[in-house]
């Protein structure tokens, strides 16, 4: 019975060993030439041998060719202004613009109210000391600095909201 087991083990072991060694043998030397990976240098001098493991190269897709455009003189005005975005009828667009304007105005009111609160709390650079700030002056200075930064960020938000509102008018 032992010779039979031995006859099956030997070919199986050889097959497994061959399967493991085959991918390692198939991997040629890979060179990096600029942004290109190749196994053939072809006389280039900027190629360096890639070491430390197998290299897997996935080819990217090529961008689709842009559709042929007609000249502006040959097309009617409405056709040249058309874009790939779907057309929205004007009442629906006006409703969207009105909603956007209302949201921006609401955000502007909130930001201005927050700025008023921050200004009142800041108290011209001398906010009231709270907690352990009477004993730890650096903690107080850090809070004042953070308040200044918060006021600057909020003012920047207000300016941005005003710019967006001016674009909608």
C-alpha positions in Angstrom: 0.0 0.0 0.0 2.9 2.4 0.7 4.3 2.3 -2.8 0.9 3.4 -4.1 0.8 6.4 -1.8 4.3 7.3 -2.8 3.4 7.2 -6.5 0.6 9.7 -6.0 2.5 12.0 -3.7 5.5 12.5 -5.9 3.6 13.8 -9.0 1.3 16.0 -6.9 4.3 17.5 -5.1 6.0 18.2 -8.4 2.9 19.8 -9.8 2.5 22.1 -6.8 6.2 23.0 -6.9 6.0 23.8 -10.6 2.8 25.9 -10.1 4.5 28.0 -7.5 7.7 28.4 -9.4 6.0 29.2 -12.7 4.9 32.8 -11.9 8.3 33.7 -10.4 10.0 32.5 -13.6 7.6 34.3 -15.8 8.4 37.7 -14.2 11.1 39.3 -16.4 13.2 42.3 -15.3 11.0 45.4 -15.3 12.4 48.9 -16.0 10.9 52.2 -15.3 11.6 54.7 -18.1 10.1 58.0 -17.1 6.4 57.2 -16.5 6.5 54.0 -18.6 7.2 50.5 -17.3 8.7 48.1 -19.7 10.8 44.9 -19.9 12.7 46.2 -23.0 15.0 49.2 -22.6 15.5 49.7 -26.3 18.5 51.9 -25.9 16.9 54.5 -23.6 19.2 56.0 -20.9 16.6 57.1 -18.4 15.5 53.6 -17.5 16.0 52.2 -14.0 15.5 48.6 -12.8 12.4 48.2 -10.6 13.3 45.9 -7.6 11.5 44.7 -4.6 8.5 42.8 -5.9 6.3 42.2 -8.8 4.9 45.0 -10.9 1.3 45.1 -12.0 0.5 47.6 -14.7 -3.2 48.4 -15.4 -3.7 50.2 -18.6 -5.8 53.4 -18.3 -8.6 54.2 -20.7 -8.1 56.7 -23.4 -10.3 59.8 -23.2 -13.2 59.9 -25.7 -12.7 62.2 -28.6 -14.5 65.5 -28.3 -17.5 65.7 -30.6 -17.0 67.8 -33.7 -18.1 71.4 -33.1 -19.6 73.6 -35.7 -18.3 77.1 -36.1 -20.1 79.9 -34.4 -20.8 81.7 -37.6 -22.5 78.6 -39.2 -24.8 77.9 -36.3 -27.8 79.9 -35.1 -27.4 81.9 -31.9 -29.7 79.6 -29.9 -27.8 76.4 -31.0 -24.4 77.9 -30.1 -25.6 78.8 -26.6 -27.0 75.3 -26.0 -25.1 73.1 -23.6 -25.3 69.4 -22.6 -27.4 70.3 -19.5 -31.1 69.8 -19.9 -33.2 72.9 -20.6 -35.3 74.1 -17.7 -38.4 76.1 -18.5 -38.2 79.7 -17.2 -41.0 79.5 -14.5 -39.2 76.5 -12.9 -35.9 78.2 -13.1 -37.3 81.4 -11.6 -38.7 79.4 -8.7 -35.3 77.8 -8.1 -33.6 81.1 -8.2 -36.1 82.5 -5.7 -35.6 79.5 -3.4 -31.8 80.0 -3.6 -32.1 83.7 -2.9 -34.4 83.0 0.2 -31.9 80.5 1.5 -29.0 82.8 1.1 -30.8 85.7 2.7 -31.7 83.5 5.7 -28.1 82.4 6.0 -27.0 86.0 5.8 -29.3 87.0 8.6 -28.0 84.2 10.8 -24.4 85.1 10.1 -25.0 88.8 10.9 -26.8 87.9 14.1 -23.9 85.7 15.1 -21.5 88.5 14.2 -23.4 90.9 16.5 -23.2 88.3 19.3 -19.5 87.9 18.8 -18.9 91.6 18.7 -20.9 92.1 21.9 -19.0 89.3 23.7 -15.7 90.5 22.4 -16.3 93.9 24.1 -13.8 95.9 22.1 -11.0 93.5 22.8 -11.6 93.2 26.5 -14.1 90.3 27.1 -15.1 89.4 30.6 -12.9 86.8 32.3 -14.5 83.5 33.0 -13.5 80.5 35.0 -9.8 80.3 35.9 -8.8 83.1 33.5 -8.4 85.5 36.4 -5.5 83.4 37.6 -4.2 82.2 34.2 -3.8 85.2 32.0 -2.5 83.1 29.0 -5.8 81.2 29.0 -7.6 84.5 28.7 -5.3 85.7 25.9 -5.9 82.4 24.0 -9.7 82.9 24.3 -9.4 86.5 23.0 -7.3 85.3 20.0 -9.8 82.6 19.2 -12.7 85.2 19.4 -10.8 87.4 17.0 -10.4 84.5 14.6 -14.0 83.5 14.9 -15.1 87.0 14.1 -12.9 87.2 11.1 -14.2 83.8 9.8 -17.8 84.9 10.3 -17.2 88.2 8.6 -15.7 86.3 5.6 -18.9 84.2 5.5 -21.0 87.3 5.5 -18.9 88.8 2.6 -19.3 85.6 0.6 -23.0 85.4 1.2 -23.4 89.0 0.0 -21.4 88.2 -3.1 -23.6 85.3 -3.9 -26.7 87.4 -3.3 -25.4 90.1 -5.7 -25.0 87.5 -8.4 -28.6 86.4 -8.1 -30.1 90.0 -8.4 
